[in-house]
Amino acid sequence: MVYHWKDGWYFERLTDPREKYGWVRIYHIPLLQYEAQGIADVDIEIEPHTWASIVAAVCVEGDTAFTFRLAMALHGGLLDSGLRGPR
C-alpha cells in the first residue's frame, strides 16, 4: 500500500517476503513527470530498524530504547521489539 503525502511524495512499506520485507520506500514524482512518464527524481529505501529510529527520533520523547521498541512494534517488528507478550 502506498501513501501519497502531497506534491508527489509517496511512502510505501515493502512487503515482498523474498527481499527487503518491511523496508520503507520513499519516492518523489514531480507532477510534470507523473503525467508524462511517472519517473521518480528521488527514490530511497530504508531498512526497518533505521525507519523505527527515524520515527522514534521525531516523537515528543525522542529516540529512546522504549520509543524505538514502540516504533518497531507499530511497524510490524513485534518479534524484534521486545514488546511481545509471553507465549
PyMOL Python script that loads the backbone (N, CA, C, O; Angstrom):
from pymol import cmd

cmd.read_pdbstr("""\
ATOM      1  N   MET A   1       0.844  -1.179   0.000  1.00  0.00           N
ATOM      2  CA  MET A   1       0.000   0.000   0.000  1.00  0.00           C
ATOM      3  C   MET A   1       0.888   1.241   0.000  1.00  0.00           C
ATOM      4  O   MET A   1       1.861   1.324   0.749  1.00  0.00           O
ATOM      5  N   VAL A   2       0.548   2.170  -0.826  1.00  0.00           N
ATOM      6  CA  VAL A   2       1.329   3.395  -0.967  1.00  0.00           C
ATOM      7  C   VAL A   2       0.531   4.562  -0.386  1.00  0.00           C
ATOM      8  O   VAL A   2      -0.667   4.699  -0.634  1.00  0.00           O
ATOM      9  N   TYR A   3       1.218   5.398   0.390  1.00  0.00           N
ATOM     10  CA  TYR A   3       0.604   6.602   0.955  1.00  0.00           C
ATOM     11  C   TYR A   3       1.142   7.809   0.205  1.00  0.00           C
ATOM     12  O   TYR A   3       2.351   8.042   0.188  1.00  0.00           O
ATOM     13  N   HIS A   4       0.254   8.580  -0.415  1.00  0.00           N
ATOM     14  CA  HIS A   4       0.659   9.825  -1.074  1.00  0.00           C
ATOM     15  C   HIS A   4       0.481  10.942  -0.071  1.00  0.00           C
ATOM     16  O   HIS A   4      -0.633  11.241   0.357  1.00  0.00           O
ATOM     17  N   TRP A   5       1.593  11.554   0.300  1.00  0.00           N
ATOM     18  CA  TRP A   5       1.542  12.636   1.277  1.00  0.00           C
ATOM     19  C   TRP A   5       1.042  13.902   0.605  1.00  0.00           C
ATOM     20  O   TRP A   5      -0.078  14.338   0.871  1.00  0.00           O
ATOM     21  N   LYS A   6       1.850  14.501  -0.262  1.00  0.00           N
ATOM     22  CA  LYS A   6       1.438  15.669  -1.038  1.00  0.00           C
ATOM     23  C   LYS A   6       2.536  15.992  -2.045  1.00  0.00           C
ATOM     24  O   LYS A   6       3.674  15.543  -1.906  1.00  0.00           O
ATOM     25  N   ASP A   7       2.187  16.761  -3.040  1.00  0.00           N
ATOM     26  CA  ASP A   7       3.144  17.266  -4.032  1.00  0.00           C
ATOM     27  C   ASP A   7       4.041  16.179  -4.623  1.00  0.00           C
ATOM     28  O   ASP A   7       5.221  16.417  -4.883  1.00  0.00           O
ATOM     29  N   GLY A   8       3.486  14.992  -4.833  1.00  0.00           N
ATOM     30  CA  GLY A   8       4.231  13.928  -5.478  1.00  0.00           C
ATOM     31  C   GLY A   8       5.124  13.098  -4.564  1.00  0.00           C
ATOM     32  O   GLY A   8       5.927  12.309  -5.061  1.00  0.00           O
ATOM     33  N   TRP A   9       5.012  13.250  -3.232  1.00  0.00           N
ATOM     34  CA  TRP A   9       5.810  12.456  -2.287  1.00  0.00           C
ATOM     35  C   TRP A   9       5.010  11.235  -1.847  1.00  0.00           C
ATOM     36  O   TRP A   9       3.871  11.351  -1.396  1.00  0.00           O
ATOM     37  N   TYR A  10       5.633  10.051  -1.988  1.00  0.00           N
ATOM     38  CA  TYR A  10       4.984   8.784  -1.681  1.00  0.00           C
ATOM     39  C   TYR A  10       5.797   7.986  -0.669  1.00  0.00           C
ATOM     40  O   TYR A  10       7.027   8.027  -0.674  1.00  0.00           O
ATOM     41  N   PHE A  11       5.095   7.257   0.202  1.00  0.00           N
ATOM     42  CA  PHE A  11       5.701   6.370   1.202  1.00  0.00           C
ATOM     43  C   PHE A  11       5.076   4.992   1.018  1.00  0.00           C
ATOM     44  O   PHE A  11       3.860   4.859   0.877  1.00  0.00           O
ATOM     45  N   GLU A  12       5.925   3.974   1.023  1.00  0.00           N
ATOM     46  CA  GLU A  12       5.432   2.620   0.788  1.00  0.00           C
ATOM     47  C   GLU A  12       6.201   1.637   1.667  1.00  0.00           C
ATOM     48  O   GLU A  12       7.428   1.688   1.744  1.00  0.00           O
ATOM     49  N   ARG A  13       5.472   0.747   2.324  1.00  0.00           N
ATOM     50  CA  ARG A  13       6.099  -0.334   3.089  1.00  0.00           C
ATOM     51  C   ARG A  13       6.241  -1.525   2.153  1.00  0.00           C
ATOM     52  O   ARG A  13       5.252  -2.014   1.609  1.00  0.00           O
ATOM     53  N   LEU A  14       7.475  -1.992   1.966  1.00  0.00           N
ATOM     54  CA  LEU A  14       7.717  -3.111   1.062  1.00  0.00           C
ATOM     55  C   LEU A  14       7.319  -4.409   1.750  1.00  0.00           C
ATOM     56  O   LEU A  14       7.656  -4.632   2.913  1.00  0.00           O
ATOM     57  N   THR A  15       6.601  -5.262   1.029  1.00  0.00           N
ATOM     58  CA  THR A  15       6.039  -6.464   1.657  1.00  0.00           C
ATOM     59  C   THR A  15       6.417  -7.760   0.972  1.00  0.00           C
ATOM     60  O   THR A  15       5.893  -8.816   1.326  1.00  0.00           O
ATOM     61  N   ASP A  16       7.312  -7.706   0.002  1.00  0.00           N
ATOM     62  CA  ASP A  16       7.741  -8.945  -0.658  1.00  0.00           C
ATOM     63  C   ASP A  16       8.600  -9.741   0.319  1.00  0.00           C
ATOM     64  O   ASP A  16       9.683  -9.288   0.688  1.00  0.00           O
ATOM     65  N   PRO A  17       8.142 -10.920   0.746  1.00  0.00           N
ATOM     66  CA  PRO A  17       8.883 -11.678   1.765  1.00  0.00           C
ATOM     67  C   PRO A  17      10.241 -12.187   1.289  1.00  0.00           C
ATOM     68  O   PRO A  17      11.066 -12.602   2.103  1.00  0.00           O
ATOM     69  N   ARG A  18      10.477 -12.158  -0.009  1.00  0.00           N
ATOM     70  CA  ARG A  18      11.750 -12.659  -0.535  1.00  0.00           C
ATOM     71  C   ARG A  18      12.870 -11.637  -0.487  1.00  0.00           C
ATOM     72  O   ARG A  18      14.044 -12.007  -0.497  1.00  0.00           O
ATOM     73  N   GLU A  19      12.529 -10.359  -0.434  1.00  0.00           N
ATOM     74  CA  GLU A  19      13.571  -9.336  -0.380  1.00  0.00           C
ATOM     75  C   GLU A  19      13.036  -8.044   0.228  1.00  0.00           C
ATOM     76  O   GLU A  19      11.940  -7.594  -0.105  1.00  0.00           O
ATOM     77  N   LYS A  20      13.799  -7.474   1.094  1.00  0.00           N
ATOM     78  CA  LYS A  20      13.518  -6.168   1.704  1.00  0.00           C
ATOM     79  C   LYS A  20      12.158  -6.096   2.376  1.00  0.00           C
ATOM     80  O   LYS A  20      11.518  -5.044   2.347  1.00  0.00           O
ATOM     81  N   TYR A  21      11.704  -7.174   2.974  1.00  0.00           N
ATOM     82  CA  TYR A  21      10.412  -7.179   3.666  1.00  0.00           C
ATOM     83  C   TYR A  21      10.451  -6.190   4.826  1.00  0.00           C
ATOM     84  O   TYR A  21      11.366  -6.232   5.650  1.00  0.00           O
ATOM     85  N   GLY A  22       9.478  -5.313   4.893  1.00  0.00           N
ATOM     86  CA  GLY A  22       9.382  -4.332   5.964  1.00  0.00           C
ATOM     87  C   GLY A  22      10.181  -3.062   5.726  1.00  0.00           C
ATOM     88  O   GLY A  22      10.087  -2.124   6.518  1.00  0.00           O
ATOM     89  N   TRP A  23      10.960  -3.005   4.661  1.00  0.00           N
ATOM     90  CA  TRP A  23      11.678  -1.777   4.341  1.00  0.00           C
ATOM     91  C   TRP A  23      10.656  -0.711   3.953  1.00  0.00           C
ATOM     92  O   TRP A  23       9.537  -1.036   3.557  1.00  0.00           O
ATOM     93  N   VAL A  24      11.037   0.549   4.064  1.00  0.00           N
ATOM     94  CA  VAL A  24      10.175   1.662   3.677  1.00  0.00           C
ATOM     95  C   VAL A  24      10.788   2.345   2.462  1.00  0.00           C
ATOM     96  O   VAL A  24      11.962   2.714   2.457  1.00  0.00           O
ATOM     97  N   ARG A  25       9.976   2.499   1.450  1.00  0.00           N
ATOM     98  CA  ARG A  25      10.411   3.192   0.229  1.00  0.00           C
ATOM     99  C   ARG A  25       9.789   4.580   0.222  1.00  0.00           C
ATOM    100  O   ARG A  25       8.585   4.732   0.426  1.00  0.00           O
ATOM    101  N   ILE A  26      10.613   5.583  -0.012  1.00  0.00           N
ATOM    102  CA  ILE A  26      10.153   6.964  -0.130  1.00  0.00           C
ATOM    103  C   ILE A  26      10.571   7.444  -1.512  1.00  0.00           C
ATOM    104  O   ILE A  26      11.737   7.344  -1.895  1.00  0.00           O
ATOM    105  N   TYR A  27       9.601   7.964  -2.250  1.00  0.00           N
ATOM    106  CA  TYR A  27       9.960   8.471  -3.567  1.00  0.00           C
ATOM    107  C   TYR A  27       9.129   9.693  -3.921  1.00  0.00           C
ATOM    108  O   TYR A  27       8.053   9.926  -3.370  1.00  0.00           O
ATOM    109  N   HIS A  28       9.665  10.470  -4.865  1.00  0.00           N
ATOM    110  CA  HIS A  28       9.022  11.697  -5.301  1.00  0.00           C
ATOM    111  C   HIS A  28       8.900  11.676  -6.818  1.00  0.00           C
ATOM    112  O   HIS A  28       9.876  11.452  -7.534  1.00  0.00           O
ATOM    113  N   ILE A  29       7.701  11.910  -7.285  1.00  0.00           N
ATOM    114  CA  ILE A  29       7.459  12.012  -8.723  1.00  0.00           C
ATOM    115  C   ILE A  29       6.910  13.417  -8.988  1.00  0.00           C
ATOM    116  O   ILE A  29       5.773  13.720  -8.626  1.00  0.00           O
ATOM    117  N   PRO A  30       7.712  14.264  -9.613  1.00  0.00           N
ATOM    118  CA  PRO A  30       7.224  15.616  -9.932  1.00  0.00           C
ATOM    119  C   PRO A  30       5.962  15.528 -10.786  1.00  0.00           C
ATOM    120  O   PRO A  30       5.823  14.613 -11.598  1.00  0.00           O
ATOM    121  N   LEU A  31       5.062  16.459 -10.610  1.00  0.00           N
ATOM    122  CA  LEU A  31       3.782  16.414 -11.319  1.00  0.00           C
ATOM    123  C   LEU A  31       3.948  16.308 -12.826  1.00  0.00           C
ATOM    124  O   LEU A  31       3.252  15.517 -13.464  1.00  0.00           O
ATOM    125  N   LEU A  32       4.838  17.074 -13.401  1.00  0.00           N
ATOM    126  CA  LEU A  32       5.007  17.017 -14.856  1.00  0.00           C
ATOM    127  C   LEU A  32       5.533  15.654 -15.281  1.00  0.00           C
ATOM    128  O   LEU A  32       5.112  15.130 -16.313  1.00  0.00           O
ATOM    129  N   GLN A  33       6.442  15.070 -14.510  1.00  0.00           N
ATOM    130  CA  GLN A  33       6.964  13.743 -14.820  1.00  0.00           C
ATOM    131  C   GLN A  33       5.876  12.688 -14.659  1.00  0.00           C
ATOM    132  O   GLN A  33       5.776  11.762 -15.464  1.00  0.00           O
ATOM    133  N   TYR A  34       5.057  12.831 -13.612  1.00  0.00           N
ATOM    134  CA  TYR A  34       3.999  11.856 -13.354  1.00  0.00           C
ATOM    135  C   TYR A  34       3.044  11.781 -14.545  1.00  0.00           C
ATOM    136  O   TYR A  34       2.663  10.700 -14.993  1.00  0.00           O
ATOM    137  N   GLU A  35       2.676  12.938 -15.035  1.00  0.00           N
ATOM    138  CA  GLU A  35       1.752  12.967 -16.163  1.00  0.00           C
ATOM    139  C   GLU A  35       2.404  12.398 -17.423  1.00  0.00           C
ATOM    140  O   GLU A  35       1.732  11.790 -18.256  1.00  0.00           O
ATOM    141  N   ALA A  36       3.721  12.599 -17.559  1.00  0.00           N
ATOM    142  CA  ALA A  36       4.414  12.146 -18.761  1.00  0.00           C
ATOM    143  C   ALA A  36       4.827  10.675 -18.657  1.00  0.00           C
ATOM    144  O   ALA A  36       4.407   9.851 -19.469  1.00  0.00           O
ATOM    145  N   GLN A  37       5.659  10.346 -17.647  1.00  0.00           N
ATOM    146  CA  GLN A  37       6.233   9.006 -17.583  1.00  0.00           C
ATOM    147  C   GLN A  37       6.198   8.375 -16.199  1.00  0.00           C
ATOM    148  O   GLN A  37       6.378   7.164 -16.073  1.00  0.00           O
ATOM    149  N   GLY A  38       5.973   9.162 -15.168  1.00  0.00           N
ATOM    150  CA  GLY A  38       5.973   8.614 -13.820  1.00  0.00           C
ATOM    151  C   GLY A  38       7.358   8.259 -13.300  1.00  0.00           C
ATOM    152  O   GLY A  38       7.499   7.327 -12.508  1.00  0.00           O
ATOM    153  N   ILE A  39       8.379   8.986 -13.730  1.00  0.00           N
ATOM    154  CA  ILE A  39       9.749   8.707 -13.294  1.00  0.00           C
ATOM    155  C   ILE A  39      10.056   9.499 -12.023  1.00  0.00           C
ATOM    156  O   ILE A  39       9.864  10.714 -11.971  1.00  0.00           O
ATOM    157  N   ALA A  40      10.535   8.790 -11.003  1.00  0.00           N
ATOM    158  CA  ALA A  40      10.855   9.429  -9.729  1.00  0.00           C
ATOM    159  C   ALA A  40      12.199  10.143  -9.817  1.00  0.00           C
ATOM    160  O   ALA A  40      13.145   9.621 -10.407  1.00  0.00           O
ATOM    161  N   ASP A  41      12.284  11.338  -9.229  1.00  0.00           N
ATOM    162  CA  ASP A  41      13.565  12.031  -9.156  1.00  0.00           C
ATOM    163  C   ASP A  41      14.273  11.740  -7.838  1.00  0.00           C
ATOM    164  O   ASP A  41      15.474  11.982  -7.713  1.00  0.00           O
ATOM    165  N   VAL A  42      13.538  11.220  -6.851  1.00  0.00           N
ATOM    166  CA  VAL A  42      14.094  10.740  -5.581  1.00  0.00           C
ATOM    167  C   VAL A  42      13.467   9.380  -5.325  1.00  0.00           C
ATOM    168  O   VAL A  42      12.251   9.227  -5.441  1.00  0.00           O
ATOM    169  N   ASP A  43      14.282   8.393  -4.978  1.00  0.00           N
ATOM    170  CA  ASP A  43      13.764   7.048  -4.717  1.00  0.00           C
ATOM    171  C   ASP A  43      14.737   6.359  -3.760  1.00  0.00           C
ATOM    172  O   ASP A  43      15.809   5.911  -4.167  1.00  0.00           O
ATOM    173  N   ILE A  44      14.350   6.280  -2.484  1.00  0.00           N
ATOM    174  CA  ILE A  44      15.218   5.663  -1.484  1.00  0.00           C
ATOM    175  C   ILE A  44      14.469   4.557  -0.753  1.00  0.00           C
ATOM    176  O   ILE A  44      13.241   4.573  -0.673  1.00  0.00           O
ATOM    177  N   GLU A  45      15.219   3.600  -0.222  1.00  0.00           N
ATOM    178  CA  GLU A  45      14.648   2.523   0.575  1.00  0.00           C
ATOM    179  C   GLU A  45      15.383   2.486   1.911  1.00  0.00           C
ATOM    180  O   GLU A  45      16.612   2.537   1.955  1.00  0.00           O
ATOM    181  N   ILE A  46      14.623   2.399   2.992  1.00  0.00           N
ATOM    182  CA  ILE A  46      15.171   2.443   4.347  1.00  0.00           C
ATOM    183  C   ILE A  46      14.829   1.146   5.055  1.00  0.00           C
ATOM    184  O   ILE A  46      13.670   0.731   5.070  1.00  0.00           O
ATOM    185  N   GLU A  47      15.838   0.497   5.646  1.00  0.00           N
ATOM    186  CA  GLU A  47      15.583  -0.778   6.325  1.00  0.00           C
ATOM    187  C   GLU A  47      14.774  -0.548   7.603  1.00  0.00           C
ATOM    188  O   GLU A  47      14.789   0.557   8.146  1.00  0.00           O
ATOM    189  N   PRO A  48      14.064  -1.576   8.095  1.00  0.00           N
ATOM    190  CA  PRO A  48      13.099  -1.412   9.186  1.00  0.00           C
ATOM    191  C   PRO A  48      13.669  -0.815  10.480  1.00  0.00           C
ATOM    192  O   PRO A  48      13.014   0.024  11.099  1.00  0.00           O
ATOM    193  N   HIS A  49      14.866  -1.225  10.902  1.00  0.00           N
ATOM    194  CA  HIS A  49      15.405  -0.696  12.161  1.00  0.00           C
ATOM    195  C   HIS A  49      15.735   0.796  12.048  1.00  0.00           C
ATOM    196  O   HIS A  49      15.529   1.555  12.995  1.00  0.00           O
ATOM    197  N   THR A  50      16.239   1.203  10.903  1.00  0.00           N
ATOM    198  CA  THR A  50      16.526   2.626  10.700  1.00  0.00           C
ATOM    199  C   THR A  50      15.233   3.420  10.643  1.00  0.00           C
ATOM    200  O   THR A  50      15.153   4.517  11.197  1.00  0.00           O
ATOM    201  N   TRP A  51      14.212   2.875   9.972  1.00  0.00           N
ATOM    202  CA  TRP A  51      12.916   3.552   9.911  1.00  0.00           C
ATOM    203  C   TRP A  51      12.345   3.735  11.321  1.00  0.00           C
ATOM    204  O   TRP A  51      11.826   4.802  11.647  1.00  0.00           O
ATOM    205  N   ALA A  52      12.441   2.703  12.150  1.00  0.00           N
ATOM    206  CA  ALA A  52      11.950   2.811  13.529  1.00  0.00           C
ATOM    207  C   ALA A  52      12.714   3.895  14.287  1.00  0.00           C
ATOM    208  O   ALA A  52      12.117   4.627  15.076  1.00  0.00           O
ATOM    209  N   SER A  53      14.009   4.007  14.062  1.00  0.00           N
ATOM    210  CA  SER A  53      14.802   5.063  14.712  1.00  0.00           C
ATOM    211  C   SER A  53      14.353   6.448  14.254  1.00  0.00           C
ATOM    212  O   SER A  53      14.285   7.379  15.056  1.00  0.00           O
ATOM    213  N   ILE A  54      14.049   6.583  12.966  1.00  0.00           N
ATOM    214  CA  ILE A  54      13.571   7.865  12.444  1.00  0.00           C
ATOM    215  C   ILE A  54      12.247   8.236  13.104  1.00  0.00           C
ATOM    216  O   ILE A  54      12.074   9.363  13.569  1.00  0.00           O
ATOM    217  N   VAL A  55      11.312   7.284  13.142  1.00  0.00           N
ATOM    218  CA  VAL A  55      10.001   7.535  13.752  1.00  0.00           C
ATOM    219  C   VAL A  55      10.163   7.902  15.231  1.00  0.00           C
ATOM    220  O   VAL A  55       9.545   8.851  15.713  1.00  0.00           O
ATOM    221  N   ALA A  56      11.001   7.141  15.946  1.00  0.00           N
ATOM    222  CA  ALA A  56      11.229   7.418  17.368  1.00  0.00           C
ATOM    223  C   ALA A  56      11.874   8.787  17.567  1.00  0.00           C
ATOM    224  O   ALA A  56      11.518   9.509  18.499  1.00  0.00           O
ATOM    225  N   ALA A  57      12.812   9.149  16.705  1.00  0.00           N
ATOM    226  CA  ALA A  57      13.543  10.409  16.851  1.00  0.00           C
ATOM    227  C   ALA A  57      12.645  11.629  16.710  1.00  0.00           C
ATOM    228  O   ALA A  57      12.926  12.675  17.295  1.00  0.00           O
ATOM    229  N   VAL A  58      11.571  11.507  15.942  1.00  0.00           N
ATOM    230  CA  VAL A  58      10.712  12.676  15.742  1.00  0.00           C
ATOM    231  C   VAL A  58       9.494  12.683  16.668  1.00  0.00           C
ATOM    232  O   VAL A  58       8.647  13.571  16.574  1.00  0.00           O
ATOM    233  N   CYS A  59       9.406  11.701  17.556  1.00  0.00           N
ATOM    234  CA  CYS A  59       8.306  11.745  18.529  1.00  0.00           C
ATOM    235  C   CYS A  59       8.703  12.657  19.689  1.00  0.00           C
ATOM    236  O   CYS A  59       9.876  13.003  19.833  1.00  0.00           O
ATOM    237  N   VAL A  60       7.753  13.037  20.498  1.00  0.00           N
ATOM    238  CA  VAL A  60       7.997  14.009  21.565  1.00  0.00           C
ATOM    239  C   VAL A  60       9.019  13.510  22.594  1.00  0.00           C
ATOM    240  O   VAL A  60       9.739  14.317  23.182  1.00  0.00           O
ATOM    241  N   GLU A  61       9.093  12.207  22.815  1.00  0.00           N
ATOM    242  CA  GLU A  61      10.033  11.642  23.787  1.00  0.00           C
ATOM    243  C   GLU A  61      11.446  11.492  23.221  1.00  0.00           C
ATOM    244  O   GLU A  61      12.403  11.318  23.974  1.00  0.00           O
ATOM    245  N   GLY A  62      11.571  11.558  21.915  1.00  0.00           N
ATOM    246  CA  GLY A  62      12.876  11.367  21.287  1.00  0.00           C
ATOM    247  C   GLY A  62      13.198   9.886  21.094  1.00  0.00           C
ATOM    248  O   GLY A  62      12.403   9.016  21.448  1.00  0.00           O
ATOM    249  N   ASP A  63      14.355   9.619  20.535  1.00  0.00           N
ATOM    250  CA  ASP A  63      14.769   8.251  20.215  1.00  0.00           C
ATOM    251  C   ASP A  63      15.362   7.594  21.453  1.00  0.00           C
ATOM    252  O   ASP A  63      16.544   7.758  21.753  1.00  0.00           O
ATOM    253  N   THR A  64      14.527   6.851  22.163  1.00  0.00           N
ATOM    254  CA  THR A  64      14.966   6.089  23.332  1.00  0.00           C
ATOM    255  C   THR A  64      14.735   4.613  23.039  1.00  0.00           C
ATOM    256  O   THR A  64      14.103   4.262  22.043  1.00  0.00           O
ATOM    257  N   ALA A  65      15.241   3.766  23.898  1.00  0.00           N
ATOM    258  CA  ALA A  65      15.015   2.325  23.712  1.00  0.00           C
ATOM    259  C   ALA A  65      13.512   2.033  23.691  1.00  0.00           C
ATOM    260  O   ALA A  65      13.047   1.207  22.905  1.00  0.00           O
ATOM    261  N   PHE A  66      12.760   2.709  24.552  1.00  0.00           N
ATOM    262  CA  PHE A  66      11.321   2.471  24.632  1.00  0.00           C
ATOM    263  C   PHE A  66      10.606   2.921  23.359  1.00  0.00           C
ATOM    264  O   PHE A  66       9.813   2.167  22.795  1.00  0.00           O
ATOM    265  N   THR A  67      10.884   4.160  22.897  1.00  0.00           N
ATOM    266  CA  THR A  67      10.197   4.652  21.703  1.00  0.00           C
ATOM    267  C   THR A  67      10.622   3.869  20.462  1.00  0.00           C
ATOM    268  O   THR A  67       9.829   3.680  19.539  1.00  0.00           O
ATOM    269  N   PHE A  68      11.878   3.413  20.444  1.00  0.00           N
ATOM    270  CA  PHE A  68      12.329   2.579  19.328  1.00  0.00           C
ATOM    271  C   PHE A  68      11.543   1.269  19.300  1.00  0.00           C
ATOM    272  O   PHE A  68      11.091   0.840  18.238  1.00  0.00           O
ATOM    273  N   ARG A  69      11.377   0.631  20.468  1.00  0.00           N
ATOM    274  CA  ARG A  69      10.626  -0.625  20.514  1.00  0.00           C
ATOM    275  C   ARG A  69       9.165  -0.410  20.110  1.00  0.00           C
ATOM    276  O   ARG A  69       8.576  -1.248  19.428  1.00  0.00           O
ATOM    277  N   LEU A  70       8.594   0.704  20.527  1.00  0.00           N
ATOM    278  CA  LEU A  70       7.215   1.014  20.114  1.00  0.00           C
ATOM    279  C   LEU A  70       7.124   1.195  18.601  1.00  0.00           C
ATOM    280  O   LEU A  70       6.211   0.671  17.963  1.00  0.00           O
ATOM    281  N   ALA A  71       8.060   1.929  18.037  1.00  0.00           N
ATOM    282  CA  ALA A  71       8.055   2.147  16.592  1.00  0.00           C
ATOM    283  C   ALA A  71       8.227   0.827  15.852  1.00  0.00           C
ATOM    284  O   ALA A  71       7.563   0.597  14.842  1.00  0.00           O
ATOM    285  N   MET A  72       9.107  -0.041  16.339  1.00  0.00           N
ATOM    286  CA  MET A  72       9.286  -1.350  15.713  1.00  0.00           C
ATOM    287  C   MET A  72       8.000  -2.164  15.807  1.00  0.00           C
ATOM    288  O   MET A  72       7.611  -2.826  14.845  1.00  0.00           O
ATOM    289  N   ALA A  73       7.343  -2.115  16.961  1.00  0.00           N
ATOM    290  CA  ALA A  73       6.090  -2.858  17.136  1.00  0.00           C
ATOM    291  C   ALA A  73       5.021  -2.346  16.172  1.00  0.00           C
ATOM    292  O   ALA A  73       4.307  -3.137  15.556  1.00  0.00           O
ATOM    293  N   LEU A  74       4.912  -1.034  16.041  1.00  0.00           N
ATOM    294  CA  LEU A  74       3.920  -0.462  15.131  1.00  0.00           C
ATOM    295  C   LEU A  74       4.243  -0.779  13.684  1.00  0.00           C
ATOM    296  O   LEU A  74       3.341  -0.899  12.854  1.00  0.00           O
ATOM    297  N   HIS A  75       5.506  -0.915  13.382  1.00  0.00           N
ATOM    298  CA  HIS A  75       5.924  -1.199  12.005  1.00  0.00           C
ATOM    299  C   HIS A  75       5.772  -2.680  11.658  1.00  0.00           C
ATOM    300  O   HIS A  75       5.865  -3.061  10.491  1.00  0.00           O
ATOM    301  N   GLY A  76       5.542  -3.502  12.664  1.00  0.00           N
ATOM    302  CA  GLY A  76       5.344  -4.921  12.401  1.00  0.00           C
ATOM    303  C   GLY A  76       6.477  -5.788  12.880  1.00  0.00           C
ATOM    304  O   GLY A  76       6.520  -6.979  12.573  1.00  0.00           O
ATOM    305  N   GLY A  77       7.387  -5.216  13.620  1.00  0.00           N
ATOM    306  CA  GLY A  77       8.524  -5.980  14.105  1.00  0.00           C
ATOM    307  C   GLY A  77       8.365  -6.429  15.538  1.00  0.00           C
ATOM    308  O   GLY A  77       9.288  -6.272  16.337  1.00  0.00           O
ATOM    309  N   LEU A  78       7.214  -6.985  15.884  1.00  0.00           N
ATOM    310  CA  LEU A  78       6.977  -7.396  17.264  1.00  0.00           C
ATOM    311  C   LEU A  78       8.021  -8.391  17.762  1.00  0.00           C
ATOM    312  O   LEU A  78       8.383  -8.371  18.938  1.00  0.00           O
ATOM    313  N   LEU A  79       8.501  -9.250  16.888  1.00  0.00           N
ATOM    314  CA  LEU A  79       9.483 -10.236  17.315  1.00  0.00           C
ATOM    315  C   LEU A  79      10.781  -9.574  17.757  1.00  0.00           C
ATOM    316  O   LEU A  79      11.457 -10.070  18.658  1.00  0.00           O
ATOM    317  N   ASP A  80      11.133  -8.447  17.123  1.00  0.00           N
ATOM    318  CA  ASP A  80      12.381  -7.771  17.455  1.00  0.00           C
ATOM    319  C   ASP A  80      12.188  -6.643  18.451  1.00  0.00           C
ATOM    320  O   ASP A  80      13.174  -6.094  18.943  1.00  0.00           O
ATOM    321  N   SER A  81      10.958  -6.277  18.764  1.00  0.00           N
ATOM    322  CA  SER A  81      10.711  -5.059  19.541  1.00  0.00           C
ATOM    323  C   SER A  81      10.832  -5.272  21.039  1.00  0.00           C
ATOM    324  O   SER A  81      11.050  -4.306  21.770  1.00  0.00           O
ATOM    325  N   GLY A  82      10.698  -6.506  21.527  1.00  0.00           N
ATOM    326  CA  GLY A  82      10.697  -6.738  22.961  1.00  0.00           C
ATOM    327  C   GLY A  82       9.346  -6.504  23.591  1.00  0.00           C
ATOM    328  O   GLY A  82       9.211  -6.636  24.807  1.00  0.00           O
ATOM    329  N   LEU A  83       8.335  -6.160  22.802  1.00  0.00           N
ATOM    330  CA  LEU A  83       7.005  -5.871  23.351  1.00  0.00           C
ATOM    331  C   LEU A  83       6.052  -7.039  23.254  1.00  0.00           C
ATOM    332  O   LEU A  83       4.908  -6.950  23.701  1.00  0.00           O
ATOM    333  N   ARG A  84       6.506  -8.118  22.682  1.00  0.00           N
ATOM    334  CA  ARG A  84       5.647  -9.293  22.536  1.00  0.00           C
ATOM    335  C   ARG A  84       5.382  -9.892  23.912  1.00  0.00           C
ATOM    336  O   ARG A  84       6.284  -9.982  24.745  1.00  0.00           O
ATOM    337  N   GLY A  85       4.161 -10.293  24.136  1.00  0.00           N
ATOM    338  CA  GLY A  85       3.775 -10.876  25.418  1.00  0.00           C
ATOM    339  C   GLY A  85       4.310 -12.294  25.566  1.00  0.00           C
ATOM    340  O   GLY A  85       4.933 -12.824  24.646  1.00  0.00           O
ATOM    341  N   PRO A  86       4.066 -12.915  26.734  1.00  0.00           N
ATOM    342  CA  PRO A  86       4.537 -14.293  26.947  1.00  0.00           C
ATOM    343  C   PRO A  86       3.829 -15.258  26.011  1.00  0.00           C
ATOM    344  O   PRO A  86       2.689 -15.033  25.604  1.00  0.00           O
ATOM    345  N   ARG A  87       4.523 -16.331  25.680  1.00  0.00           N
ATOM    346  CA  ARG A  87       3.950 -17.350  24.793  1.00  0.00           C
ATOM    347  C   ARG A  87       3.038 -18.268  25.545  1.00  0.00           C
ATOM    348  O   ARG A  87       2.467 -19.187  24.958  1.00  0.00           O
TER     349      ARG A  87
END
""", "prot")
cmd.dss("prot")
cmd.show_as("cartoon", "prot")
cmd.util.cbc("prot")
cmd.orient("prot")
